[in-house]
Amino acid sequence: MAATLVTGGAGFVGKALVRQLRAAGETVRSFDLAAPGTNDDVQGSITDESAVAAAMAGIDSVFHLAGNAQLWAKDQGVFDTVNRQGTEVVLNAAMDAGVEKFVHCSSLTTLVGENTPIGVSTADESHRLTPTDMLGPYPLSKLEAERLVEASAQKGFDAVIAMPTEPLGPGDTALTPPTRMLLDFANGATPAYIDCILNFVPIDSIAEGLIAARERGQKGERYLLGGDNTPMKDLLIEIESVSGQPAPKTKMPYWVALAAGAVDTHLVAAMTGKPPKAPLTGVRLAGRQVSFSSEKAARELGWRASPWKPALEATVHWFGEQGWLRK
């Protein structure tokens, strides 16, 4: 029987993907740092060559989701170690095991760079940026991982790249940056905002897009999995409606936010070891008000994202269930 490996299967998007695959009757092996949830799951690190090779035995298709999805780390080298080197380990093991299809989960941050205008612009998966364009260690590590996948495809390996925008939904216990931002707004903990464009996709839609990339994606291609492009002010209106917490009314100029992010990241976080409230990479990305197009995924994969507002409501309600919302 065909078997599927999902690296990062216990993560935010990984759980949704594993759930959908198993619901469809597939034999799925989750490979994650977290303790196994079923007898089919394996605990391990994607940087451990022997553990990855063992997990790859008998596998026909791979979804590579595991990685460090934060925008800041005390040790910046962790992004390269996990996101680039980890991808290389998983790729090599998959090719050695004769895997038939490989879907690599990348990031929209590889499409936004130094030369992207401060202000309104558009992007899709056809944008080709260089490592020197990247706005921080996390985007750089994801771009270099993409290049490894593309190199494997050029050698004949059937690998594709899926690029989700910002995942939205309940269950993000790691509080990745988009979820952390929503929680702070829902708690009234953010007094001002940057005039940026958000692009949220419900996690179940992302899982559907990843599966579509496996079924219909063409070798070596990139597919952007995005939803509606939403101005920050519209998002704040929805959060206020769902949470009952007044949204911030002060719009912070980009250059002020950039200075604050630099101080928070390079000074405060460096001294305290605690994650910055506004990571500099995040501020630099937000200042470039990019609208994303997923027409290629619609055309070639037959995929479109479901609406984000119900997922936002479910997310805020989940915050309450976790006891994370202020009274």
Secondary structure, 3 states (H helix, E strand, C coil): CCEEEEECCCCHHHHHHHHHHHHCCCEEEEEECCCCCCCCCEECCCCCHHHHHHHCCCCCEEEECCCCCCCCCCCCHHHHHHHHHHHHHHHHHHHHCCCCEEEEECCHHHHCCCCCCCEEEEECCCCCCCHHHCCCHHHHHHHHHHHHHHHHHHCCCCEEEEEECEEECCCCCCCCHHHHHHHHHHCCCCCEEECCEEEEEEHHHHHHHHHHHHHHCCCCCEEEECCCEEEHHHHHHHHHHHHCCCCCCEEECHHHHHHHHHHHHHHHHHHHCCCCCCCHHHHHHHHEEEEECCHHHHHHHCCCCCCCHHHHHHHHHHHHHCCCCCC
